[in-house]
Every structure is written in structure tokens, then in C-alpha cells.
Amino acid sequence: MAEQDGRLATEGPAIILVEPQLGENIGMVARAMANFGLSELRLVNPRDGWPNEKARAAASRADHVIDATTLHDTTADAVADLNFVFATTARARDGFKPVRSPVEAGRALRLRGGDGQRTGILFGREKFGLSNEEVSLADEIVTFPVNPAFSSLNIAQAVLLMSYEWMKSGLEDETATAFAGPEMTPARKETLESFLGHLENALEARGYFRPPEKKPKMAANLRSVLTRPGFSDTEIKLLRGVLSSLDYFSPAEPRGSGYPERKARADRATGRDVNPEDETGHG
């Protein structure tokens, strides 16, 4: 989401790519940044030059990031105006720098930014990452909990992970979602019991409980399974409709345009005016 509350998000750490190769990778980085509210992209000696139309195409309308991208001759120049910098790496480095997880790093960047500090995250080359000299320019290291047998991340994936952790650190509730499913109130027990009785009768008629002496245990198991979800009235109505269809129709007497003829005759004989859609729950 390139916009938040109708405005382009402009806060957050600068993303610094050291000697990126493919324009498509730069574009996907810009898209990942825009998804999570980051907008400041800095490039150190991109191989294919800048501006790059392939990067713009891959950015998928994250044009505000592409248009504001700045070029730098050296990594030192790219971080010169920043107060605090993380370096990303997948392997252990010599030195004495603290190593943080993405969650810790996201929170640290949020706190430092809130204090007015300018922050950034260094990302290395697609093939071999950052050199030790470049890592030495950072204050701390951030590394990802990846499979050690396959630890290489695409540069856009790495930026996406850090951008996500930065945005998540600013939520009042880190488990919050952009939207929620419907709140379903469980049906009353008498409604559920009526459905279970209907189901038991339907299964009994079809010879499900075999041998007969095992019926109590089998019925109890069914109840255990079907009482666990906490079905709502609407869901039970749907399930009752399924059972009603099984009761009313069979392969020998397909539904066609309505009830089997014998059911229709029975309804007329008793004076009932039944709407099949109401009875089966398909309406």
C-alpha cells in the first residue's frame, strides 16, 4: 500500500543497495518498500546505471520510490548523513558488532526514528552480499533465521522482510490484520441438538451404525466432532439443508425441478404448501 490514510508514507529507514545488478531487482525492492510504508531508496553504483526503465516497470506503480531514488559513488557516502545503520548478512562476520533478529531490528529502527535519528539498512550484492569493510560502516548487524543449507535471499525478499518488520513494529497490536472475518455467535444448544438428532436419524435410516451394538460409541464420536466447531445458526441451517436433501431425494428419484412425485403427493394430501428451497436450506 503506497498510501496510508490517503497520504504517501515518507518516514522510516533509508534502504541502501550496494552495487545492485539487475534493474528488475531494484524495481521489486521499490515495490516491497512501498508495500510497507518506506520510500527512501539509495543506490551505490548500480551496474546497469540509473534511471532504469526495467526497474520502473518492475516497481508496479511504486513511482514515488523510483523518482526519489538517489545515486552514490561509495557506501560510505550513502550512509554519511545517517545516525544509525544496520547491515544485513547471512553469515557470521569477524568483529564486535551486536547481531539482531529482524524483529529486534525493526523495533530498534522505530524507536530511533521516533527520537529523530536518521536510520538506514544496508543490503549487499545479489551474488556475494556486503564486504567486511562495508559491514564495518554499520552500527549493528541484522540476520534472518533462514535454512542454513539454503541461506541466500533474493535482495527484494530481504528488503521485504525488513520493511515488514519495520511496519509491524509501529502497530498498536503486532497481530492486527487489515480486515477480519465475520463474528459468529454459536447456536443455542437446543438448535445444535435438533440438528444432531436429525443427523443420527438420517444415518440410522441408511445403515451407518453397524454393528448395532457400536451405535452409542459411534454417535458419541460424531457429537464430539460436530460440537467442537461452535456452529452458528446459519451454519446449522446449511447443514440441515444438506440432510433434508438426502432425505427427500435419491439417485433413483433425482430432484429435477422439484420434489420426487411421491413427496409432492404427500404434501398435497396433508394440505401442506411447502417451498422446497425453504426446506432444503438452498434458498
C-alpha angles and dihedrals in degrees: 000000000000090000133056118194088346094306130101110249111239105166128092138068123322115251111224120195114195113214097332114193114201122053088214090061091052090050093050089049089054090050092050090049093051091049090062103034103266122129112164112095123176125189126202111205101324108209097229096042132241140306095039123187093201088059092051092050093049091048090073096217096324084130094144089064094045093047093050096046114126130208125225132186096214138020089240089057092048093057099034096105096043126101097204133019135187120205117209119219138158096207136058116265133205113250142063104277120133114250118220136188119238090256093054091043093051092052093046092052091049092051094046092047089051088055090056097258120143110232139186145181123222120216122188136219121300093245106041110000123220126349120236089252091055092047088052089064090064127082097220140004127240121198132181126236095240134152104284090215090058108022101149114114127195107248092242090052091052092049090047092054094050093043090052093050091049093052093043091054089063097055120103087225115028090203093054119124131207091243138006138219121250119287106242120199113211114247120251115273093246090058091050092046091051090054093047090050090050090050093048092051092048092050092045090054090053096049096249096142103074127190094026094225090064094056096098092054094043092048091049091052091051090051091050092053097043098044093054099074096055095230117212124229090260093052093048090049088054092050091047088053090055091051092047090054090053090049096049102038139045137174089261091054108033119196097246107161096340146331122343108271095252091057092048090051091049091051092050091047092055093043093244118152100203127181106212091210091059094047097050099041093237094116 
